[in-house]
Amino acid sequence: MDYFEYKEGNLFAENVSVETIAQEVGTPVYIYSKATFIEHLHKIQQAYSQIDTTICYSVKACGNINILKFMAEAGSGFDIVSGGELYRVMQAGGDPSQIVYAGVGKTDSEIVEALEADIGYFNIESEAELENLIRLACQQGKQTKAALRVNPDVEYKTHAFLKTGKKETKFGVDIERALKVFSDYGDNAAVNLCAIHVHLGTGGKKIDPYVEAVKKALPLIDKLRSNGHTIEAIDLGGGYGADYESNSVPSAAEYASGIVPLLKDKNIKLILEPGKSICANAGVMLTRVLYIKHGGRKKFVIVDAGMNDLIRPSLYDAFHFIWPAKVDQKFVPPQREKDLHLDGTEVVDVVGPICEGADFFAKDRALPEVKRGDLVSVFTAGAYGFTMSSNYNARGRAAEVLVDGDKFSVIGKRETYEDLIALEK
């Protein structure tokens, strides 16, 4: 699953004690395992090796430039959703031809930047966006490729904010409407509309919705081809589950077992945009206990990280396994799960210092007893952790550390007070 494990009661990232990192770098801190990133990428690459597949890692999930660099070196393309993410990928040495650009609100300047970079595909979300892309490509004297994002209207069990494949979303067009879009725009010289993009959402735990989406998309592709359109690729997006709880989602091979047979003889390239399935378990957020507080029947563990550092529990009611970084051997967790109750644990709320009632990481969670100064690890924090962090309450963003074997390096410096006001002077 990942390279974070307890050795004699002490949490290690690969071969480095997280306590050593905290002593040198401070807390809160995001700690990433390079080996976990690479292993998860390689598993996806291997799972789909029977067909022509491009893996485009989703930059929005965890976009530190140092991570993007070694992902590019490992053969990954990139899924981007902004001009800033394009800049990050280019600075990291990513191959522009292996970039797909999604998002419903691309600005003119962002589109021009992507045209100038000669990216692989624009993922088109509406007729209005396609018209604008054609206009700008003509102005720039550029030719590019595009995939039309189609909503297959597949039920996908996840948080309501994370569903994107139903008809009633801001993303893409109805599958019934796709034929008209190709009829109206599929014959222009500037933008080669030659692919279908399907993205269901994020956080799913079953392969069935993906299989259903492919089964709905294939007749559309056949119809488009019979109408004279060249459809060279299908982009199945991302959203593949990550193990926030141990062994709770399908593996890359299991996803592939349902998808590859459907596409194997269809003379079509596959594009995948995995994010959290690669990086979620590749990172933890390490925080330190500030105070223990009793309020009524509640016991609160107050830590130095806040919702500005990791907003997922507050925003999505997301579960993250939380455990002390140093425990007696009897408290080494056998697995990571919501309802893990070991003898001797106590039920607490783990909360931060932000002036918001929503500033929490766990409620009514069983943990071994901790005291002021102890380190606590928030697991599976590599995806949408640091990238969604903010300076709320005028708090500097956390440091980021990359572990590679028995070495670690700071790949994102902790923000200072001066950093907070640098752009305001």
N, C-alpha and C positions, 0 to 999 in steps of 0.2 A: 504493500500500500504506500509506504513512504519510508524515509530514513530518519525518523524521529523515534527513539526508543529509550527505555530506562535501562541503565546499567548500574547494578548495585544500588538501586533507588534514586539515581541521579539521571535527569533527562539529558540526552545527547542529541545533537543534530549531526548526523553522520558520525565523525569521530571527535567532535568538539562538544564539551560540556556547555550547556546554555548558561550555566552560572558564570563560567569564564567570560562569555560574551557580555553578560550583564555587568560584570565587574569592570570591564574595559570601556563599554559603550554606553552603559546606563539603560534605563527603562523609561517609558515603554519602547520596545524595539521589535521590529519585524525580522525574523530569522528565516532565511530560505535555504533549502537544500538543492544544490545543483544536480546531484545524482537523481533526486526524485523528479525534477523537471525532465531530464533527459530520458529516464526510464519510461515515464508515462508517454512522452512523445514517441519513443521507439515502439512501444506496445501498439499504439494507434497505427504507425507506419506499417508494422508487420501484419496487423489484423486486416488491412485493406490492400495488401501487396498483390493480390490476384487481379486487381483492376487498376486502371490508370487513375491514381488518386493524388490530389494536392492537399496537404494539411496546412491550413492557414490559422496559426495560433491567434487567439483573440487578444489583442493588445489591451483592450479596456479592462481585462480581468487582472492583469498584473504587468505593468508596462515599463518597469525600470529598464533603462537603456542597456545596462550590463547583462540583464537577463535576455533581452531581445537579441543581443549580439551572439550569445552562445546558442540560442535557439536557431538563429539563422545558420550558424556554423554546423548545426546538427541536421540541417536540411528542411527547416520549417519555413513556410510562407507565413503571411500575416493577414488577419482580418482587422480592418481599421474602421473607425466611425467618425473621424474628424481630421482636419488638417494638422492638428498637433500630433495626433498619432502617426500620420504619414511622416511628419518630420522626425519623430522618434525612430521609426523603422529605418528611414534613410540614413540617419546618423549612426544607427547600429549596423549598417552594412547589409540590410535586407535587400533581396532581389525584387525590384519593382514589378517584374512580370509575375511574381508570385504573391501579389497583393490584391485583395478584394476589398472594396470600399462600400460599406453599408451605411444606413442612416437616413431618416426621412427628411432631414432639413439641411442638406449640404448647401453651403453658401456658394456664390459665384467664384469667389477667390479660392475656396477650398477645391472646387471642381477644376479650376484652371491649374492649380498646383498639382493635382493628381494627373491631369492630362499631360502636363509638362514632364512629369516623372514616368510617363508611359506605364501606368499600372496595368495589372492583368484584366480586372473586371470592375465595373461599377455595378453594384446591386441596386436596381431601380425600384423605388417604392410607389411611384404614381406616374400617371401620364404627364402631369405638369412638370415633374422632375425630369422625365425623359425628354420632353420638348426643350427644356432649358439646357440639358446636356448636349443635345443636338446643336442648339444655337451656339453654345460656347465652343464646342469642338469645331464647328465651321469657322467661327471667328479666329480660332487659334491655328487653323489649318491642320488639325489633328484628326486621326482616326482612332477609335477605341472600341472595346468590347463591353457588352452589358448583359446582365442577367436580370430578368423580370422577377421580382419577388411575388410569389403567389401564396395566398392563404388557403391551405387545403381543408380548413374547417374541421380540424382534428381535435378531439378533446384531449387535454394534456393536464394531468393532475399535478398542480404546483400552486404556489402563492398567486393570487389574482394579479399582482403587479408584474409577474414574470411570464404570463401567457401572452404569446404574440401571434399564434397561428390560427386564431378564430376569425370569423368574418368581421366582427365588431371591434377591430383594433385600428390604430393609426398606421399600422405597418402593411405594406404590400397591397395587392388587389385580389378580388375574388377570383377563384379558379375559373368561374364561368366568364369573367371579363377578360381573361388573358388572351383569348383568341382575337378579340377586337383590337387589343393593344398591339399585338403582332401584325394584324392586318393593316392598322393605321400607320405604324412606325417601323415595321420590320424590313422595309425596303429602302432605307435612307443610306447615303454613302458615308456619313460621318460616324454613326454609332451602329455597330454590328450587334443587333439584339439576337444573341445566339445561345443563351443559357436560361435555365429556370432555377430560381432560388426559393427554397422552402426552409423556414425557420419556425419552430413550434413554440419556443420559449426557453426557459432554463430551470433546472432543478428537478427534472423528471427522473423517475427511478425504474422505468420499464422500457423495453425495446419496442413494444407493440405500437405506440403512436408513430414512431419513425417508420416502421414497416407500412403502416396504414398510409402515411404521407407519401411514401414512394409509390405505393399502389395507386394512389389518386393522381400523382404527377405523371406517371408513365403513359396513360391514355392521352393526356394533354400533349405530351411530347410527340407521341405517334401522330396525333391529329395535326399538330403544327408542322411536322415533317411532311405529311401527306399534302399539306397546303403549300409546300415549297420552301419552308423555312429550314435553315440549317441550325439544328440544336446540337451543340457539341458537348455541353456540360450540364450537370445538375449539381447545385450547391445545396447541401442538406443542413447548412448552418451549424450551430453549436447547441449548447444547452445540455449536453450529456452529463449525467449525474456524477457527483463526487462523493466519496465516502466520509461524510460528516459523522456518520456512525459506521463502525466497522462492517465491511462487507454488505453494505446496504443498497448498492447500485450494481447494474451489470458491468462487466469488464468490457474493454475495447473489443476483445474477441467475440464476446456475446452480442454486442451491438452489430458487429460485422457479420455474424452468422445469419442475422435476419435481413441485412441490407445487401450484402454482396451477391447472393444468388439472384436477386431481383434485377441487378444491373449488369451482371457478368456478360451477357450476350446482347446487350442493347447498343453497342458501339457508342458509348458515351463516357465522358470523363466525370469523375466524382470530385467535388470540392467539399471539404469539411472545415468547420471553424471552431474547434474545441478551445475552451478557455479554462473553466474551473476543473474539468476532468484532468487537465494537465497540472494546473498550478495550485489548486485549493489545498491539497495535502502536501504541497511542497513548501508551505510556510506556516509558521506559528507566530503569534504575537505574545511576547513575554512582558509581563507587568509585575509590579511589586506591591505588596500589601502595605497600605498606609495606616489603616485603623480597623479595629473590630468594634462594631456598634450593635447594641441591643435596642430594639424598638417594639414594645408590646411583646408579641410572641415571636417576632422575627429576629433573626441574627443576620447582620449585614457585614460582608467583607468588602471594605472600600479599598480600591486599588488605584494606581496612578495613571492608568489608561482610562479613556473616556469614550463616549459615543462619537466624538470627533475623530478618534483613532480607528474605531471599528463600529460602523453604524448598522451593520446587518441585523443584529438582534433587535434593535429599536425599529428599524425600517420594515423588515420583512418577518419579524418574529422568528428569526433564523436560529437554529440550534448550532452551537459550537461546544465541543467537548472541552471542559476546563478541569485542570488538575494541577496540584503543586509540582514544581520542578524538582523538588527533592522530597522523598517520602521513605518511610520504613518499607522494607521489602514486602511486608504484608499488604501494603497499599499500592503496590505496582499494579496498574489497571490491566486486567486480562484482555479487555477490548474497550472501545470507545462507544458509549451508548447513553441515551438520555436517562434511562432508569437504572444506571449502575449504582447499586447500594452494597458496599462492602462493610463488614462488621467494623464498627468503630468510627464510621463516618458520621457527619452531622449535616442537617439540612440548612442551607444558607442562601441568601441572595448575594450575588457578586455584582457590585455596582461601581461606578466611576465618580469623579469629582465635579462633573458638569452640572450646572444649575438647571436641570430638567428632570422631571420624573421618569422620562424615557431613557435616562442614562443608566442602562443596565446591560450586563452580559449574560446573566442567568438568574432565574428565579426558582426558589424552592429546589435547589440542586444539592445533592449529597456529595460532600467533599471531606477528605481528611482534614482534621483541625489545622488551621494556619494561624500565624501570629504576625504582628507588625514586622516588616522587613523580609518576609518570605517571598519567594518568587513563584508566580503562578503562570502557567502556560495556557493560552487559548489556542486550541488546535484547529487545523484546517482553515487557516486564516490567509492563505496565499492568494485566494481569489476575492476580488472586490473588498479587500481590506485596506491596504495603503491607498489604492487608487481612488477610493471613495472617501478618504479622510479629508479633514478640513481644519481650519484655524478657529473654529467656533470657541468662544470664551477666550479669544486671543491666546490660544495654545499652539505652540510650535508643533509641527508634524514630527512623528517618530522617526528614528533612524532606521535604516534598512541594512541588513547584514547578509552576505552570501557565504555559505559554508561549502567548501569543496574538499572533501576528504578530511584531513586533519588540520586544515587551515581555514581561516575566515577573514573576510575583508569587509569594510564599510563601503557599501555601494550607493548609499543615500545618507547624507549627513543630517543629523538632527537640526531642525530649524532653531535659530536663536531669536531673541527679542528683536535684534536688529533686522533679521530677515522678515519679521512680521510687518515692519513698517517701511521696508526698503523701497517699495513701489509707490509709497504715499508721499515721499519727500519731494 
